[in-house]
């Protein structure tokens, strides 16, 4: 059995009730679309995020986090996922947030990194990705600081390789 908690999906329903702290995070803002950020800070959007549904998700997030840790401790494979992609769920940034939330739930940074790599590959039944070994696909990221020491260091991402090839950095939007 594999579980993909997608904790950030719940966060995305209520986080825009006011200006989120990550709107001031340089790692986030270097690729965020200013038009989307402005739309998420309108009074209408903030009011919608304060509604019954989003606030229910906000309250239930603690239960979901606790369940994540219980499942992990029971030996259930956890695969990191975010449901990122829609405008309010920032693709790229929410993955870092999801791993941090896993750490906040009680996983170690190394365990959280595995949910995004080897454990995710295992959950999908993939054997040629997920770890760096001879004969495997060799998708990997390089960091300036060790995210295994502190998950916040995942934001020190300096380069990404796919199939052993450097992915060019995207220009800011």
The 8 nearest C-alpha neighbors of each residue, nearest first, counted from 0:
[[1, 75, 76, 2, 122, 77, 74, 70],
 [0, 2, 76, 77, 122, 75, 3, 78],
 [1, 3, 77, 4, 78, 76, 0, 75],
 [2, 4, 78, 80, 79, 5, 77, 1],
 [3, 5, 6, 2, 80, 67, 79, 77],
 [6, 4, 81, 80, 7, 8, 3, 82],
 [7, 5, 8, 4, 9, 97, 10, 81],
 [8, 6, 10, 9, 5, 81, 97, 11],
 [7, 9, 11, 6, 10, 5, 81, 82],
 [10, 8, 7, 11, 12, 6, 56, 60],
 [9, 11, 7, 12, 8, 14, 13, 6],
 [12, 10, 8, 9, 14, 13, 7, 88],
 [11, 13, 53, 10, 9, 48, 14, 8],
 [12, 14, 48, 53, 15, 11, 10, 16],
 [15, 13, 16, 11, 10, 19, 12, 17],
 [14, 16, 17, 13, 45, 48, 18, 39],
 [17, 15, 45, 48, 49, 14, 13, 46],
 [18, 16, 15, 45, 19, 14, 40, 48],
 [17, 19, 15, 40, 20, 16, 22, 14],
 [20, 18, 21, 22, 17, 14, 15, 23],
 [21, 19, 22, 23, 18, 24, 17, 14],
 [20, 22, 24, 23, 19, 27, 28, 25],
 [21, 23, 20, 24, 19, 28, 27, 18],
 [24, 22, 21, 20, 25, 28, 27, 19],
 [25, 23, 21, 27, 26, 22, 28, 20],
 [26, 24, 28, 27, 29, 23, 22, 21],
 [27, 25, 24, 28, 29, 154, 30, 92],
 [28, 26, 24, 25, 29, 30, 31, 92],
 [27, 29, 31, 25, 30, 26, 24, 22],
 [28, 30, 27, 26, 25, 171, 31, 172],
 [31, 29, 171, 28, 172, 27, 32, 26],
 [32, 30, 28, 29, 33, 27, 172, 36],
 [31, 33, 35, 34, 172, 36, 30, 28],
 [34, 32, 36, 35, 37, 31, 172, 28],
 [35, 33, 37, 36, 32, 38, 39, 31],
 [34, 36, 38, 37, 32, 33, 39, 86],
 [37, 35, 33, 39, 34, 38, 32, 40],
 [36, 38, 34, 40, 35, 39, 33, 41],
 [39, 37, 35, 40, 36, 41, 34, 44],
 [38, 40, 36, 37, 41, 44, 35, 15],
 [41, 39, 37, 38, 18, 45, 44, 36],
 [40, 42, 44, 43, 38, 39, 45, 37],
 [43, 41, 45, 44, 46, 40, 47, 39],
 [44, 42, 46, 41, 45, 47, 40, 39],
 [45, 43, 47, 41, 46, 42, 39, 48],
 [44, 46, 16, 42, 48, 47, 43, 15],
 [45, 47, 49, 43, 48, 44, 42, 16],
 [48, 46, 44, 49, 50, 45, 43, 16],
 [49, 47, 13, 16, 45, 46, 50, 53],
 [48, 50, 46, 47, 16, 54, 53, 45],
 [51, 49, 47, 48, 52, 53, 54, 46],
 [50, 52, 54, 53, 55, 49, 48, 56],
 [53, 51, 55, 54, 50, 56, 12, 49],
 [52, 54, 13, 12, 56, 55, 48, 50],
 [53, 55, 57, 51, 56, 52, 50, 49],
 [56, 54, 52, 58, 57, 53, 51, 59],
 [57, 55, 59, 53, 54, 58, 9, 60],
 [56, 58, 54, 55, 60, 59, 53, 13],
 [59, 57, 55, 56, 60, 54, 61, 62],
 [58, 60, 56, 62, 61, 57, 55, 63],
 [59, 61, 63, 62, 57, 58, 56, 64],
 [60, 62, 64, 59, 63, 65, 58, 57],
 [63, 61, 65, 59, 60, 64, 66, 58],
 [62, 64, 60, 66, 61, 65, 67, 59],
 [65, 63, 67, 61, 104, 66, 62, 60],
 [64, 66, 62, 68, 67, 63, 61, 104],
 [65, 67, 69, 63, 64, 68, 70, 62],
 [68, 66, 64, 70, 65, 69, 71, 63],
 [67, 69, 71, 65, 66, 70, 72, 105],
 [70, 68, 66, 72, 71, 67, 73, 65],
 [71, 69, 73, 67, 75, 68, 72, 66],
 [70, 72, 68, 75, 74, 73, 69, 67],
 [71, 73, 69, 74, 70, 68, 75, 67],
 [74, 72, 70, 71, 75, 69, 68, 76],
 [75, 73, 71, 72, 76, 70, 69, 77],
 [74, 76, 71, 70, 73, 1, 0, 77],
 [77, 75, 1, 74, 2, 118, 78, 0],
 [76, 78, 2, 114, 1, 3, 75, 79],
 [79, 77, 119, 114, 3, 118, 115, 2],
 [80, 78, 115, 114, 3, 77, 119, 81],
 [79, 81, 5, 3, 82, 78, 4, 94],
 [80, 82, 5, 83, 7, 8, 94, 93],
 [81, 83, 8, 80, 5, 84, 88, 7],
 [84, 82, 88, 90, 81, 89, 85, 93],
 [83, 85, 90, 88, 89, 86, 82, 87],
 [84, 86, 88, 87, 83, 89, 90, 82],
 [85, 87, 88, 84, 89, 35, 83, 90],
 [86, 88, 85, 89, 11, 39, 35, 84],
 [89, 87, 83, 85, 86, 84, 11, 90],
 [88, 90, 93, 92, 83, 87, 84, 91],
 [91, 89, 83, 84, 92, 93, 88, 94],
 [90, 92, 94, 93, 89, 95, 83, 27],
 [91, 93, 94, 95, 89, 90, 27, 96],
 [92, 94, 96, 95, 89, 91, 97, 90],
 [95, 93, 97, 96, 92, 91, 98, 81],
 [96, 94, 98, 93, 92, 97, 99, 153],
 [95, 97, 93, 99, 94, 98, 100, 92],
 [98, 96, 100, 94, 99, 95, 7, 93],
 [97, 99, 101, 95, 100, 96, 111, 94],
 [100, 98, 102, 96, 101, 97, 150, 103],
 [99, 101, 103, 97, 102, 98, 104, 96],
 [100, 102, 98, 104, 99, 103, 106, 111],
 [103, 101, 106, 99, 105, 104, 100, 107],
 [102, 104, 100, 101, 105, 99, 106, 64],
 [105, 103, 101, 64, 102, 68, 100, 106],
 [106, 104, 102, 103, 68, 107, 101, 65],
 [107, 105, 102, 101, 110, 111, 104, 108],
 [106, 108, 110, 109, 102, 111, 105, 147],
 [107, 109, 147, 111, 150, 110, 102, 112],
 [110, 108, 147, 112, 107, 111, 113, 146],
 [109, 111, 113, 107, 112, 108, 106, 114],
 [112, 110, 108, 114, 113, 109, 98, 101],
 [113, 111, 109, 115, 114, 110, 108, 116],
 [112, 114, 116, 110, 115, 117, 111, 118],
 [113, 115, 78, 118, 79, 111, 112, 119],
 [116, 114, 79, 113, 112, 119, 78, 118],
 [117, 115, 129, 113, 119, 114, 118, 120],
 [116, 118, 129, 120, 113, 119, 130, 121],
 [119, 117, 114, 121, 120, 113, 116, 78],
 [118, 120, 78, 122, 116, 121, 117, 114],
 [121, 119, 125, 117, 123, 129, 118, 122],
 [122, 120, 124, 118, 123, 119, 125, 117],
 [123, 121, 119, 120, 124, 1, 118, 78],
 [122, 124, 120, 121, 125, 119, 118, 126],
 [123, 125, 121, 122, 120, 126, 119, 127],
 [126, 124, 120, 123, 121, 127, 128, 122],
 [125, 127, 128, 124, 120, 121, 129, 135],
 [126, 128, 135, 136, 125, 129, 134, 130],
 [129, 127, 136, 126, 135, 130, 120, 125],
 [128, 130, 117, 116, 120, 131, 127, 119],
 [131, 129, 117, 128, 132, 116, 135, 137],
 [132, 130, 137, 135, 133, 129, 128, 139],
 [131, 133, 135, 130, 134, 137, 136, 128],
 [132, 134, 135, 131, 137, 136, 130, 127],
 [133, 135, 132, 136, 127, 137, 131, 128],
 [136, 134, 127, 133, 132, 137, 128, 131],
 [135, 137, 162, 128, 127, 138, 134, 163],
 [138, 136, 162, 163, 135, 131, 139, 161],
 [137, 139, 161, 162, 160, 136, 163, 140],
 [140, 138, 160, 159, 137, 161, 141, 131],
 [139, 141, 159, 158, 160, 142, 156, 138],
 [140, 142, 158, 157, 156, 159, 139, 143],
 [143, 141, 156, 157, 155, 144, 145, 140],
 [142, 144, 155, 157, 156, 145, 141, 152],
 [145, 143, 142, 152, 155, 146, 153, 156],
 [144, 146, 147, 148, 152, 142, 149, 143],
 [147, 145, 152, 150, 149, 153, 148, 144],
 [146, 148, 108, 109, 145, 149, 150, 112],
 [149, 147, 146, 145, 150, 108, 152, 109],
 [150, 148, 146, 151, 147, 152, 108, 145],
 [149, 151, 146, 152, 108, 153, 99, 147],
 [152, 150, 153, 149, 154, 146, 99, 155],
 [153, 151, 146, 154, 150, 155, 144, 149],
 [154, 152, 146, 151, 155, 150, 156, 95],
 [153, 155, 152, 156, 151, 26, 95, 142],
 [156, 154, 142, 143, 152, 153, 144, 157],
 [155, 157, 142, 154, 158, 141, 153, 143],
 [156, 158, 142, 141, 155, 143, 159, 140],
 [159, 157, 141, 140, 156, 160, 142, 165],
 [160, 158, 140, 166, 139, 165, 141, 161],
 [159, 161, 165, 164, 139, 138, 163, 166],
 [162, 160, 138, 164, 163, 137, 165, 139],
 [161, 163, 137, 136, 138, 164, 160, 139],
 [162, 164, 137, 161, 160, 138, 165, 136],
 [165, 163, 160, 161, 162, 166, 159, 138],
 [164, 166, 160, 159, 167, 161, 163, 158],
 [167, 165, 160, 159, 164, 168, 161, 158],
 [168, 166, 165, 169, 159, 158, 160, 170],
 [169, 167, 166, 170, 158, 159, 165, 171],
 [170, 168, 167, 171, 30, 172, 166, 29],
 [169, 171, 168, 172, 30, 29, 167, 31],
 [172, 170, 30, 29, 169, 31, 32, 28],
 [171, 30, 32, 170, 31, 29, 33, 169]]
